[in-house]
Amino acid sequence: MAKDIKTPFGVITPEVSLFPVFYLLFIYGFIYIFPYGKNFIGISWFEWFRSEDGPLEWLQFFEYILSALMAALIFLRQKKKKNINSLIWLLIALLSLVIAGEEISWGERLTGMGINAISDLNVQGETNFHNLPFFHNYLLDPVFEISCIFLGWFGWRKFKNIRALPEKKLSLYFLFVALFYFYFDISWASTTEQIRNDQEIFEFLLSSGIFLHCFKNLSPNKFRLVGRFRN
């Protein structure tokens, strides 16, 4: 049950988790102006947080790995392996594993060893597939936008009986990501300068939404902590 928020104008009862709102306020209202980053790490704290190989990207990796394990356990626990819920859990497990591998370029960032045939074509010079020119330039952003709108709105609204899809309370974890990528692409096509690429800041919300969804469904009668994240 959502926790009431008391304001000078009355009581607000949200139907969704407000953690994404508080998270973005923390990042842009506190981390963005937090001083002395250059004195300690050579760049601002904000740039460090949103950078490639920064803390947010590594948190995403761990969340996807854990999500893959939890979704696989949920799939194995299903009695009917071929029904739609079971197949979606299997898909979540496989996609989470693939995304986790892509986040660290399939171990290249840890070992320094990659596949030259892929990295030579890669936009960032790494061994991953999502930064290959065609996918990176034409497919990556639309995939984020469409999938996040589906997970954050269309899924729970149109397929209420499919429990393997994220529920309404987690919608902001996905919709903020879709909004960012849409605005990022629109600004590129506009007459003004394209907005700053803060993708890691918003992609962390996506991985967190998937993680919390898997965490809740792994054992909903035992894990009460998730309610604190959702209220």
N, C-alpha and C positions, 0 to 999 in steps of 0.2 A: 504494500500500500504506500502510495506516495506521501511524503511528509509535507504538511502544510508550511507555507512560507509566509510569515507575518510581515507586512509592509505598512507604512503610514497610510496607504490608500486602501488597505483591506487585506484579506487573506487570499493567497494564491495556492491552488492545489494542482501541481503539475502532474500530467499523465505520463511523462517521460523522465528519464534520468537527466539531471542537469549537470552532471559531471563534465561533459564536453564544454559547456558554457564556462564553468569555473576554471577548467584547464586552460582554455584560450585566454581568459582574463588574466590568469597567472602568467602565462607565457608573454603576452603582449603588454600587460600592465606592470609586471615586476621583472621578469627575466630580461625583457627588452632594454630596460634602463638600469639594470643592476651594474654597479661600477667595478672597476679594477680588473676586468677580465684580461685586458692586454698585459697587465702587470704579472698575472699569474700563469696564463696559458698562451699569451701572444695574440689572441683575438678576443672579441667581446664574448660574454657568456651566451648571448643570443645566437651569435654565429656558430659557436661551438655546439649548442643544442641542436641546431637545424642542419648541421653539416653532414656530408657523407662520412660514414664511420663514426658519427657522433653518438651520444648516449641514446637519443630517440631511435635511431636506426637499429642499434643493438637491442634495445628494449623490444622493438618490433620483431626482431629475429627470435628472441626467446619466447615472446607471446605466440608466434606462429608455430614454433616447435612444440610448445605445450598444447596449443590448440589441436595440432595434428595428432598428438598422442591421445588427448581426451576424446576427440571425435572418433578415432579408431576404436577406443574402448567402448564408446557408446554404440558404434556400429556392431561390434562383436557381441554386445549384450542384447541386441535386438533378436527377437525370436523369428521374425519374418524378414529374412535378409533381402528379399526382392521387392518389398513395398517401397513406396515413394520416400518415406521418412528415412528408412535405412540407407537407401541409395544416396540421398542428400548428405547424410552423415559421412558416408564413404567419400563423396565428392569433396566435402569440407576437409576431411583428413588429408586427401591427396593434394588438394590445392594449397592447403596450409603448409604442407611439407615442401612443395615446389616453391612457394613464395619465400619460405625461410631460406631455402638453398639459394634462390636468386638474390636475397638480401645480402648475403656474404659472398656472392659470386662463386657459389659451390666450393667454398673453402679457400679460394685464391687469396682472400684478404687475411686469412690466418697463416697459410703456408707459403704464399708468394708464388705458387705454382698454378698455372692456368693452361688453357688450350689456345695456342697462338692462332689457329685457324678461325676461332671465334673472336678472340680479343682484338685481332687486327681489323675486324669489321665493326667492332663495337664502338658506340659513340663515346663511351668512357674508357675504352681500352681495357675492359675486364671480361672475364669469362662468365657472361650471363646472357640470357636471350631477350629479356625485356628492353635492353638498350641496343639491340640491333637496329639499324637505321629505319627499316620499314615499320617495325612494331613501335619503336620509340617515337617516330615522327607522325604516324598516322593512326595507330590503334590504341596506344597506351592510355591517353587521356579519355577517349570515349569509353574504353572498357571500365575505367574508374567511375566515370559519371553514370553509366547505365547500371553497372552492378551495385553501386551504392544507393541509387534511387530504388532499385529493386529490393535491396536488403532493408533500407530505411523507411520505405513507404509501401511500395506495390506488394511486396511479399506478405506482410502481416495483414494488409488490408484486403487482399483478394484471395489469399489462401490461408484462412484462419485455422483450418484443421491440420495443417502441416506443421507439426511442432519442431521440426528440424530447422525451420527458418526463424531468424531472430524476431523476438516479439516487439511490440510497439514501444515499450519502455526504453529500448536500446536504439531507437530510431535516430537520435541526434548524433550518435557515434558515426553513422554512415552519411547522413544528409549534409553535414558540414563538409565532408570530404568531396561529395558531389558538387556542392556549391563552390568550393575553392577551385576545383579543376574547371568548372564551367566559366567562372569569372576569369581565371588565368587564360583560358583559350580566347574568350571574348576580348580581353584586353590586348592580346597579341594581334587580333584582327582589327582593332580600333585605331583611331588616329593618335591616341595617346601612347605613352611609353608603357610597355608591358609590365604588369605588377611583379614584384619580387617573387621568386620561386621558393615558397616556404613549404614544399611538399612533405618534407619529413615531419613537420609539425602536425599536419593534418592526417598524414598516413598513419601516425601513431594512434589516432582515434579509431581508424578502421581496424587495425590489429587488436586494439583493446576491446572493440565491440565484438569481434569474433571470439576472442579469448573469454570474455564474460559470458557469452552465449553458450560456449562449450562447457565452461566451468559450472554454470547453473544446471545444465542438463545432465552432467555426469552423475550427480547425486543430489537432486533438488531437495530432498528431505534432510540432508545433513549440512550442506553448505549454506548457512544463513548469512555469511559475510557478504555475499553478493548483493543482498538487499541494501546494504549501505552504499554500494556503488551506484545502485539504480535509483535511489531516492534523492 
